[in-house]
């Protein structure tokens, strides 16, 4: 089938429109994931009203503020889950967000400290094993065998932590 100029132009315009719609949808979803888009919150409220049989008619300004202030590390599904819990736990009429997002932030900060603590622990453990083996890395009595590693990864970790024979 031959393609004339007007058909080609129509196809280009249609595809460009789809691309614009897709980009707009992604932008709205990104804003919603950050709690900045009340339309999606309202959509989820309506969805879960229907699912649970509740009649939440309004969203408290405080609830929207809580959702907007939280840094959403997840995606839109995380926002959807929070709204679902809020619909389930809210009294008839208004949406109340009972989730405490401060605790989630504290857990994230603690996990960073845990990772640093693990790295420090690993470094100390490697040093202790190296001192115990007289800085021998390979062989049946070497540090690599005691640590359950091959010699090459042990050397890489020694470089990573700046461990050198003293």
N, C-alpha and C positions, 0 to 999 in steps of 0.2 A: 504494500500500500504506500503510495507516494506521500511524502510529508511536505505540505506547502507552508509558506511563511506564516500564515495566520494560525494554522494548527500548532506549529512550533511555538509561536509567541504565546498562545493560550496555555500550552503545557508548561512553559517557563514561568508564566505568571502564577499558575496553579501551584507549581512546586515551590516557588518563592513564598507564596502565601502560607503553604504548609510549614516551610522553614521558619517563618516569622511566628506562626502560631506555636510551633514546637519550642522555639527560643523563649517566647513569652511564658509558656507553661512551665519551662524549667526555671525561669526567674521567679515565678509565683511560688513554685514548689520550694525553691531555696529560701525565699523570704518566709514561707510558712514554716519550714524546718527551723528557722530562727525565731519563730513565734511572732513575726512581724505582720502576718497577714491574717486579720480576723475573719476574712471570708472563708478560709479553709477551716478555721476553728468552728465557725457556724455550720459549715457543711458537715463536719464530723459530729457536732451536737445533733443535727437533724438525723444523721445516719443512725446514731446510737439511741436517739429517742425512739425511732421506728423499731430498732432491734430489741430494746428493753421494754418498750411500752410506756416509757416515762414521757412527761411533757415539760421539758426544760425549754422555757420560752425566751430567756435572756441570759446573757453572760455578764457577770459582775465585772465592773471596771478593774477591780483589784485582781480578778482572775486573769484578765487580759494582760495587766501589768506584770504579773508573775511570769506568764508565758513569754512576754517580750523581753524581760530582763535576763532570762536564763539563756546561757550560751549552749545551743543545741549541738552536741557532738555527733548525734545520730542523723537520721534522715526524717522524712515526713512521717514514716511509720512510727517513729518514737513520739512525735506530736500526737498522732492518732491514738496511740496507746494511753497517753496521759489524758486526753480528752475522754476516752472511753471510761477510764477509771473515775474521772471527775463526774461523768454522767451517772455512773452507777452509784457513787457515794453522795451525790447532791440530793437535796430536798427538792420537792416539786417546785417548778417555777424558775429557779435561777441556778446557773452553773457555778460551782465552787471548786476551786483547785486546792486539794488538800496535800498534794505532793510537796515535800520539802526538798527543793532543789539544792539547798545549801549542803545537805549531806552528800549529794552526788559529787559536788565540787571537792569537798573535803576528801572523799575517797580517792578521787583522781590525784590530788596532791599527795596523799599518803602513798599511793602506788608508785609515784615517781621517787619518793624517798626509799621505798622498798627496793626498787631497781638499783638505786645507788648503793644501798646497803648490801645487796647481793653481790654487786661488782666488787665492793671493798672486801667482802667476805671471801669471794673467789680469789682475789689477789693475795690476801693473807694466807689462804689455804695453799696456794701454789708455792708461795715463799717458804712455808713450813715444810712442805714435802721436799722441796729442793734442798733445803738445809739438812733435812733428815737423810737424804740420799747423797749428801756431799756434792750437790750440784750435778749429779749424773742424770742425764735426761733419758738416754736410751739404754737398752739392755734389760735383762730380767729383774735387776734390782734398781732400775732407773725410775725417775719420778713419773714418767709417762705411764708406766705399767701400774704404779700405785694409784694414779689419778684416773685410770681407765681411759686414757687417751692415747692416740698415736703421737709419736714425737713431733711431727710437723704441726698439728694444731696446738700442742703445748708451747712450741716455740712462738707461734703466732700470738697466743695469749700473753706470753712473756713480753713480746714486743708491744702489744696493746697496752699493757699495764706498766711498761717501762722497767721491767724486772731484769736486772743484770747481776752477774756474779760479783760479790763484794770482796 
